[in-house]
Amino acid sequence: MPKRRPRIVLAEAFDAPAVEKLRAVGEVVVLDACDEVHLKEAVADCDALLVRTRTTVTRAVIESAPRLRVIGRGGVGLENIDVDAARKRGIAVVYTPNASTDAVADLTVGMIIGLLRNISGCDAMVRRGSFWEARGGSCSREMSELTLGIVGMGRIGRAVARRCRNGFGMTILYNDIVSPGWLDFVATPVTKDQLYAHADVVTLHVPLTEITRNLIDAAALKEFKKGTLLINTSRGGVVDSLALAESLAAGTLAGAALDVFDPEPLLADHPLMLVPNTIFTPHIGSRSVAGLARMNDVVEDVVRVLQGRSPLYPAWLGEDDPIPP
């Protein structure tokens, strides 16, 4: 009797070359819907499940998959996968932690400049015919004069710091619960309180966990130096959006640029929609051509697991190993 080929379920779209690599090792099933009901039915006899952003792999989904050996996430964040449930079942979880580093770092720097120079505000005034008024009201500090505070010196945090220190001459402060090791740029580790008190710009680059949820709340915002700019291209839940709206309305913060929200998307009547000096983008940080293409590389690790080899980018390495940032 011929050996059973692995059954591989794609809950979301991957590019054609990636799908062909999967077809070379197993039977590929592409789903039309990725809600929990369809997922539970699809994974009942599958060996591998691949997802991107819209699919949530709950404990119930995992428990419905007795043959499941690996879950692949084409992307950086893992909050849409119950990694703990997978760990307890001995199911490998693999992802693409390097996929969007440059794309998110580029957007972060663009947001800093956009807020600093009030690009969106000037654009709106020029379009309204207020050219000279916009010009007369625009005079900003230069990047080299500013101190950048980075919360989370992981891959993306380091990429932002490198651009801002080496490219613009900014002073870099950072805080992380894990030492980043040797850095190829000048940066000073500080406590969060010190970072909030001294940074002209605070940018967030942490995963969403129980520790980081609402990390930037009303109490934290009170520690910020008056006139600070806040950038969030990590996860919406890291910031208490109502507290942020209050701080912006009170003038404690000079502005905020957000690519991520909680809830996502924000409703039209959310208080954040009503405050000035903000830039909002629709969770596009990772959406560069190269960044999206690199997310397809998760299939390499899925194949490795199906073939009994160790993955290159596991979400966890063992019972006591932390999930990497």
C-alpha positions as CSV (number, residue, x, y, z in Angstrom):
1,M,0.0,0.0,0.0
2,P,1.4,3.4,-1.0
3,K,2.4,5.7,1.9
4,R,-0.1,8.4,2.7
5,R,1.0,11.8,1.5
6,P,0.7,14.7,4.1
7,R,-2.5,16.8,3.8
8,I,-1.7,20.5,3.8
9,V,-4.4,23.1,4.4
10,L,-4.0,26.7,3.2
11,A,-6.5,28.9,5.1
12,E,-5.3,32.0,3.1
13,A,-3.6,32.7,-0.1
14,F,0.2,32.0,-0.7
15,D,2.0,32.7,-4.0
16,A,2.2,30.1,-6.7
17,P,5.8,29.0,-6.2
18,A,5.2,28.5,-2.5
19,V,2.1,26.4,-3.2
20,E,4.1,24.3,-5.7
21,K,6.7,23.6,-3.1
22,L,4.0,22.3,-0.8
23,R,2.4,20.2,-3.6
24,A,5.7,18.5,-4.1
25,V,5.5,17.0,-0.6
26,G,1.8,16.6,0.0
27,E,-1.8,17.1,-1.0
28,V,-2.7,20.8,-0.8
29,V,-6.2,22.0,0.1
30,V,-7.1,25.7,-0.3
31,L,-10.0,27.0,1.7
32,D,-12.6,29.4,0.6
33,A,-13.3,30.6,4.1
34,C,-11.2,30.7,7.3
35,D,-13.7,31.1,10.1
36,E,-13.5,28.6,13.0
37,V,-16.3,26.4,11.7
38,H,-14.7,25.8,8.3
39,L,-11.2,25.5,9.9
40,K,-12.3,22.8,12.4
41,E,-13.8,20.8,9.5
42,A,-10.8,21.3,7.2
43,V,-8.1,20.3,9.8
44,A,-9.8,17.1,11.0
45,D,-7.4,15.0,8.9
46,C,-4.6,17.4,8.0
47,D,-0.9,17.3,8.8
48,A,-0.1,21.0,8.2
49,L,-2.0,24.3,8.4
50,L,-0.8,27.5,6.9
51,V,-2.3,30.9,7.8
52,R,-1.6,34.6,7.4
53,T,-3.3,37.5,9.2
54,R,-7.0,36.9,9.0
55,T,-7.1,33.4,10.3
56,T,-7.4,32.7,14.0
57,V,-6.1,29.2,15.1
58,T,-7.9,28.7,18.4
59,R,-7.5,25.9,20.9
60,A,-10.7,24.4,19.6
61,V,-9.3,24.3,16.1
62,I,-6.1,22.6,17.3
63,E,-8.1,20.1,19.3
64,S,-10.0,19.2,16.1
65,A,-6.8,18.2,14.3
66,P,-5.5,14.9,15.7
67,R,-2.9,14.5,12.9
68,L,-1.7,18.1,12.9
69,R,2.1,18.4,13.0
70,V,2.9,21.9,12.1
71,I,1.2,25.4,11.9
72,G,2.9,27.9,9.6
73,R,2.2,31.6,9.9
74,G,3.2,33.7,6.9
75,G,4.0,36.8,9.0
76,V,5.7,38.1,12.1
77,G,3.0,38.2,14.8
78,L,1.7,35.1,16.5
79,E,-1.3,36.5,18.4
80,N,-3.7,34.8,16.0
81,I,-2.4,31.3,17.0
82,D,-2.9,29.6,20.3
83,V,0.8,28.8,20.6
84,D,0.4,27.4,24.1
85,A,-2.2,24.9,22.9
86,A,0.1,23.9,20.1
87,R,3.0,23.5,22.4
88,K,1.0,21.1,24.7
89,R,0.1,19.0,21.7
90,G,3.7,18.9,20.4
91,I,2.7,20.8,17.3
92,A,5.5,22.9,15.7
93,V,4.6,26.6,15.1
94,V,6.8,28.3,12.5
95,Y,6.7,31.8,11.1
96,T,8.7,34.4,9.2
97,P,10.2,36.8,11.8
98,N,12.4,38.6,9.4
99,A,9.8,39.2,6.6
100,S,8.7,42.7,7.4
101,T,11.6,44.2,9.3
102,D,12.7,46.7,6.7
103,A,9.1,47.5,5.6
104,V,8.0,48.3,9.1
105,A,11.2,50.2,9.9
106,D,10.8,52.3,6.8
107,L,7.2,53.2,7.7
108,T,8.1,54.1,11.2
109,V,10.7,56.6,10.0
110,G,8.3,58.0,7.5
111,M,5.7,58.5,10.3
112,I,8.3,60.3,12.5
113,I,9.0,62.7,9.6
114,G,5.4,63.0,8.7
115,L,4.4,64.1,12.3
116,L,7.5,66.3,12.8
117,R,6.9,68.2,9.5
118,N,3.1,68.0,9.7
119,I,3.0,66.7,6.2
120,S,-0.7,65.6,6.2
121,G,-1.8,68.9,7.8
122,C,0.1,71.0,5.3
123,D,-1.3,68.9,2.4
124,A,-4.8,69.5,3.6
125,M,-4.2,73.3,3.9
126,V,-2.6,73.5,0.5
127,R,-5.6,71.7,-1.0
128,R,-8.0,74.2,0.7
129,G,-6.1,77.1,-0.8
130,S,-4.3,78.1,2.4
131,F,-0.8,77.8,0.9
132,W,0.8,80.8,2.7
133,E,-1.0,80.1,6.0
134,A,0.4,76.6,5.9
135,R,3.9,77.8,5.1
136,G,3.9,80.4,7.8
137,G,2.7,78.0,10.4
138,S,5.3,75.3,9.6
139,C,8.7,75.4,11.3
140,S,9.9,72.2,12.9
141,R,12.9,70.9,14.8
142,E,15.4,68.8,12.8
143,M,15.7,65.0,13.3
144,S,19.3,65.4,14.5
145,E,18.2,67.5,17.4
146,L,15.8,64.9,18.8
147,T,16.1,61.9,21.1
148,L,14.3,58.7,20.0
149,G,13.0,56.3,22.6
150,I,12.6,52.7,21.4
151,V,10.5,50.3,23.4
152,G,11.5,46.9,22.2
153,M,15.0,46.5,20.7
154,G,14.2,43.4,18.6
155,R,14.7,43.1,14.9
156,I,12.4,46.0,13.9
157,G,13.5,48.2,16.8
158,R,17.1,47.8,15.8
159,A,16.3,48.6,12.2
160,V,14.6,51.8,13.2
161,A,17.4,52.8,15.5
162,R,20.0,52.1,12.9
163,R,18.2,54.3,10.4
164,C,17.6,57.1,12.9
165,R,21.0,57.1,14.5
166,N,23.3,56.4,11.5
167,G,21.1,58.2,8.9
168,F,19.7,61.2,10.9
169,G,22.1,61.5,13.9
170,M,19.3,61.1,16.5
171,T,20.2,60.2,20.1
172,I,18.8,56.7,20.8
173,L,17.5,55.5,24.1
174,Y,15.9,52.0,24.4
175,N,14.2,49.7,26.8
176,D,13.8,45.9,26.5
177,I,13.3,43.1,28.9
178,V,15.9,41.1,27.0
179,S,19.3,42.5,26.2
180,P,19.8,43.0,22.4
181,G,23.5,42.2,22.7
182,W,26.0,44.1,20.7
183,L,24.6,46.9,18.6
184,D,26.2,48.4,15.5
185,F,25.1,51.9,16.4
186,V,25.3,54.1,19.5
187,A,22.3,53.6,21.9
188,T,21.7,53.8,25.6
189,P,19.6,51.3,27.6
190,V,17.3,53.0,30.1
191,T,14.3,52.3,32.3
192,K,10.8,52.9,30.8
193,D,10.3,55.9,33.1
194,Q,13.6,57.4,31.9
195,L,12.7,56.8,28.3
196,Y,9.3,58.4,28.6
197,A,10.8,61.4,30.5
198,H,13.6,62.2,28.0
199,A,12.5,61.0,24.5
200,D,11.1,63.5,22.0
201,V,9.8,60.6,20.0
202,V,8.7,57.2,21.4
203,T,8.2,54.3,19.0
204,L,6.9,50.9,20.0
205,H,8.2,47.6,18.7
206,V,7.0,44.9,21.0
207,P,4.8,41.8,20.5
208,L,1.3,41.8,22.0
209,T,1.4,39.7,25.1
210,E,-0.1,39.7,28.6
211,I,2.8,41.9,29.6
212,T,2.6,44.4,26.8
213,R,-1.2,44.8,26.5
214,N,-2.0,48.4,27.3
215,L,1.6,49.0,28.0
216,I,1.0,52.6,27.1
217,D,-1.9,53.5,29.3
218,A,-3.0,56.7,31.2
219,A,-0.3,56.2,33.9
220,A,2.5,55.7,31.3
221,L,1.4,58.7,29.3
222,K,1.6,60.9,32.3
223,E,5.3,60.1,32.4
224,F,5.9,61.3,28.9
225,K,7.7,64.6,28.4
226,K,5.2,67.3,27.2
227,G,5.3,67.6,23.4
228,T,6.4,64.0,22.7
229,L,5.4,62.2,19.5
230,L,4.2,58.6,19.8
231,I,4.6,56.0,17.0
232,N,2.9,52.6,17.0
233,T,3.6,50.1,14.2
234,S,3.6,47.1,16.5
235,R,0.1,46.0,17.7
236,G,-2.9,48.1,18.5
237,G,-3.4,46.5,21.9
238,V,-0.1,47.8,23.2
239,V,-1.7,51.2,23.5
240,D,-4.8,52.2,25.4
241,S,-6.5,54.1,22.6
242,L,-8.9,56.0,24.9
243,A,-6.1,57.2,27.1
244,L,-4.1,58.2,24.1
245,A,-7.0,60.2,22.8
246,E,-7.3,62.0,26.1
247,S,-3.5,62.8,26.2
248,L,-3.6,64.2,22.6
249,A,-6.7,66.3,23.4
250,A,-5.1,67.7,26.5
251,G,-1.9,68.5,24.6
252,T,0.4,66.3,26.6
253,L,1.5,64.6,23.5
254,A,2.2,66.7,20.4
255,G,1.1,64.0,18.0
256,A,0.7,60.3,17.3
257,A,1.1,58.1,14.2
258,L,-0.6,54.7,14.3
259,D,-0.5,51.9,11.8
260,V,-2.3,49.5,14.2
261,F,-5.4,50.0,16.4
262,D,-7.5,48.5,19.2
263,P,-10.2,47.8,18.1
264,E,-9.1,47.4,14.4
265,P,-10.4,49.2,12.5
266,L,-11.5,52.1,14.7
267,L,-15.1,53.1,14.4
268,A,-15.7,56.5,12.9
269,D,-16.9,58.0,16.2
270,H,-13.9,56.8,18.2
271,P,-12.3,59.6,20.2
272,L,-9.0,59.1,18.4
273,M,-10.7,60.1,15.2
274,L,-11.5,63.5,16.7
275,V,-8.1,64.6,18.0
276,P,-5.6,66.7,16.0
277,N,-2.0,66.0,15.0
278,T,-2.5,62.3,14.1
279,I,-1.5,60.1,11.2
280,F,-3.4,56.9,10.6
281,T,-2.5,54.1,8.2
282,P,-4.5,50.8,7.8
283,H,-2.0,48.2,9.2
284,I,0.2,48.4,6.1
285,G,3.6,48.2,7.9
286,S,4.5,44.8,6.4
287,R,2.9,45.5,3.1
288,S,5.9,46.0,0.8
289,V,6.4,43.9,-2.3
290,A,9.5,42.3,-0.8
291,G,8.0,41.9,2.7
292,L,4.9,40.1,1.5
293,A,7.0,37.9,-0.7
294,R,9.2,36.9,2.2
295,M,6.2,35.7,4.1
296,N,5.8,32.9,1.7
297,D,9.1,31.5,2.9
298,V,7.2,29.9,5.8
299,V,6.5,27.0,3.5
300,E,10.2,26.0,3.7
301,D,9.9,25.4,7.4
302,V,6.6,23.6,7.0
303,V,8.2,21.2,4.5
304,R,11.2,20.7,6.9
305,V,8.8,19.7,9.7
306,L,6.8,17.4,7.5
307,Q,10.1,15.7,6.4
308,G,11.2,15.2,10.0
309,R,13.8,18.0,10.0
310,S,14.1,20.9,12.5
311,P,12.6,24.2,11.4
312,L,14.8,27.3,11.0
313,Y,12.3,29.7,12.6
314,P,10.3,27.9,15.3
315,A,8.0,30.0,17.5
316,W,9.2,28.0,20.5
317,L,12.1,25.6,21.0
318,G,11.1,23.7,24.0
319,E,8.9,23.7,27.1
320,D,10.9,26.5,28.9
321,D,11.9,28.5,25.9
322,P,10.3,32.0,25.3
323,I,8.6,33.0,22.2
324,P,11.1,35.3,20.4
325,P,10.1,39.0,19.8
